[in-house]
Amino acid sequence: MKAKRTAHTVYQLAYHFVWIPKYRARMLGGAVGERLAGMIGEICAAQDWEVAGLEVMEEHVHLFVSCPPRDAPARVMNVIKSLTARALYEEFPQLRKVQWSGKLWADG
């Protein structure tokens, strides 16, 4: 990854995030996983974050992303988890049967 520039900074920040669905449910395979990967790419592109690596497994997600210093890691995950959960529940209503608690992603 090359260093990037903004008006007042030069940076090379990259974060490795790993997160799981609530109760570590095996629900991210097949069409759900493919759609999730596409959504993460779209969200990162819209926020000006560069995805260096992404792998969606049945029960967890690995994301290696480069972000500008203005975006805290907690904000990055908040944006990704909230937007993907909302969209996945809308596109795949059967997920509500697996995740009856109403929360798709585990805390943390």
TORVO-95066 format. One record per residue (C-alpha): x, y, z. Coordinates in steps of 0.02 Angstrom, whole numbers, padded with zeros to 5 digits, always signed. Layout:
<recs>
XYZ;...
</recs>
This chain:
<recs>
+00000+00000+00000;+00065+00172-00046;+00059+00324+00066;-00090+00437+00029;-00104+00624+00040;-00236+00747+00094;-00221+00936+00109;-00122+00930+00272;-00071+00749+00299;+00023+00605+00224;-00035+00438+00293;-00030+00252+00274;-00157+00183+00398;-00228+00010+00380;-00340-00087+00498;-00378-00272+00507;-00555-00302+00569;-00632-00471+00611;-00813-00482+00667;-00946-00615+00688;-01135-00629+00677;-01226-00634+00844;-01211-00807+00924;-01080-00849+00791;-01219-00913+00679;-01163-00994+00516;-01265-00881+00404;-01144-00790+00290;-01121-00924+00157;-01189-00922-00021;-01289-00774-00085;-01286-00685+00084;-01096-00687+00090;-01079-00630-00090;-01200-00486-00062;-01113-00438+00101;-00944-00429+00012;-01020-00319-00122;-01101-00205+00007;-00939-00184+00103;-00850-00136-00057;-00985-00008-00100;-00984+00068+00075;-00795+00082+00078;-00791+00162-00094;-00923+00289-00042;-00826+00333+00115;-00657+00347+00024;-00587+00193+00112;-00479+00070+00015;-00513-00116+00037;-00347-00207+00034;-00421-00376+00078;-00592-00449+00114;-00647-00625+00152;-00822-00675+00205;-00828-00846+00290;-00986-00935+00350;-00969-00871+00528;-00852-00722+00521;-00785-00582+00411;-00605-00523+00386;-00579-00347+00319;-00413-00260+00290;-00448-00078+00249;-00350+00083+00231;-00436+00240+00299;-00388+00422+00317;-00341+00483+00491;-00506+00578+00508;-00599+00412+00524;-00577+00321+00689;-00580+00131+00682;-00736+00128+00791;-00827+00240+00666;-00772+00130+00521;-00848-00024+00602;-01003+00069+00659;-01039+00124+00480;-01004-00046+00403;-01099-00150+00531;-01252-00038+00538;-01274-00016+00350;-01243-00199+00309;-01359-00264+00445;-01501-00153+00389;-01480-00199+00206;-01456-00386+00235;-01613-00397+00342;-01709-00307+00204;-01642-00415+00061;-01641-00582+00153;-01793-00589+00270;-01750-00769+00318;-01605-00702+00421;-01729-00640+00551;-01773-00822+00588;-01591-00862+00627;-01558-00698+00719;-01719-00681+00817;-01639-00554+00935;-01649-00419+00800;-01460-00390+00800;-01359-00463+00656;-01184-00428+00720;-01107-00468+00889;-01045-00324+00996;-00862-00280+00994;
</recs>
